[in-house]
Amino acid sequence: MTQAAPQIPLPPPQPESDFYWEKCKEGELWLRHCTACDRAYFYPRDICPFPECFSRDTDWIQSSGRGALHTFAIVHRGPTPAFRDKVPYIPAVVELEEGPRIPTWIVGIDFAEGEIRPASVQCGMSVEVVFEEIDENISLPMFRPA
């Protein structure tokens, strides 16, 4: 009897983020937006996270899905069994055109003999969202070079 490969940890269902995950399954990236201070933010929650605001007057806006790579790392040794089959991979933070920064993975980068060429990924480079279907409930937004 063979054991199934371990799966990466997935976000638990939350009423505040259900709309977000539904839109990700449709291939769309949506953000929460505070109408009081007119700023978009991530992670989805009903209260504006900006300390000078904390308004409950929020809605949803569709993101362009474009942004710039803010920071990244290249992982060569997965920290848990679920990630070991995915190396090398690039966890990152992308700054979206709308302002928020979103934790993600960078995909679509050139590999040379199983290694990521460091010159092919740089802070400030333009990126665009793509979605990876993990299961019937979750499609994760990831970013590739634009």
MOBELDA-V44884 format. One record per residue. PSI is psi as a letter, one per 20 degrees, with the letter a starting at -180 (999 if undefined). Layout:
PSI
PSI
This chain:
p
q
q
q
p
q
q
q
p
q
p
q
p
p
h
h
j
g
g
g
h
g
h
g
h
j
k
q
o
q
q
q
p
p
i
g
i
l
q
q
r
p
q
p
q
i
p
p
i
p
h
j
f
k
q
j
m
q
a
q
q
p
q
h
j
q
a
q
o
g
q
r
q
o
p
i
o
p
h
r
h
h
i
h
i
i
q
q
r
n
q
r
p
p
o
q
h
i
g
q
p
p
q
a
q
p
r
k
q
p
q
o
l
j
q
p
o
h
i
i
p
q
p
i
q
p
r
q
q
r
p
o
o
g
a
i
h
p
o
p
p
r
q
r
p
999
